[in-house]
Amino acid sequence: MPLSSPIHSAALAKALEAWFAECGKDYPWRRTRDAYAILVSEVMLQQTQISTVLDRGYYTKWMELFPDFGTLAAASEEAVLQAWEGLGYYRRARNLQQLARVVMERHGGVLPADPALILELPGIGPYTAGALSSFAFGLPEPIVDGNVSRVLARLFHDATPIDSREGIVTQWSRARELVVAASDPAAFNSALMELGQTICRTGQPDCESCPVRRFCQAVDPASLPVKTSRTVLTDVTERVFFRSTIEGVMLQQETGNRRTGLWKLPALPEGGELPPVLLKSKYGITRYRVTLWVHAAPEEVPEVEGMRLIRYEDLFQTPMPSPYRRALDAVMKGQGEFVLE
Ligand code: SF4
């Protein structure tokens, strides 16, 4: 009998739900059915570790500042970016606010309990729509992320590349079959993800501890899942300069890119002799590995679009991506030339 027969699907879902009831981790967003609170957690966790979101207080602080769609919709963009500072990928914060405004306008501040309507909201893809539908409304909607893909590829012993068109379609259809057979779609989806995070993890899984081992068809689980593409990192160099006065520091506000509205050290114009280096640091963003050089200001301070003096007392409130915040802090402490990896 194939694993995806209704009987096996129901038995597997039951085993997974029972394991989760006993061993599932307790997170604030798992204690609520508030769609807004769940949405915030999902967006924060898209590119950020749970430990960062929780232990450093980002989630709690955000929920205190913007407890519902209405407060987020009415907030200034600066306040939103500032609350997001340190999480990176600022487009997520902007999209979240844009979504809150649409929910206020179209749905009176209440997220609709309808997967099709949720999918129409800005910045919402199939994964988040499935997560909201199941976690907030208990609907049998599937979710497929990296963890779920890995578990499914192993359970079904499927070597179809999970990032191929065929692989994606298969993963979603298997996830749907399983969640439809579950008695508690929210618990089932959480369990599937958590199984991938903790037991059926990347590399060698801990099959001895697996609650669904008897259903698993994987022959060599560590060889699964298969992927077609590998992300190639590109090295780039970024040069900025540090210029301070008795009143404050010159910063540049970004425009026309994913960091629009955020502030950074001003870009050093190309050409001419490079001023002395104050600091070299490295950071990664999407598929780039960036070497950030902070130079002293050129003798004749260049005109840089969007540059202005930010007073020292306002620096803390000025939204700034973490790599620049760290570099600015280090330079202002006068630590001299060194490498911040
Ligand atoms: S038995 Fe092993 S490979 Fe199969 S689902 Fe469980 S942990 Fe993953």
Residues whose N, C-alpha, C, O or C-beta is under 5 A from the ligand:
A	BS01	SF4	V151 R154 L155 I199 C200 P205 D206 C207 C210 V212 R213 C216 A218 P221
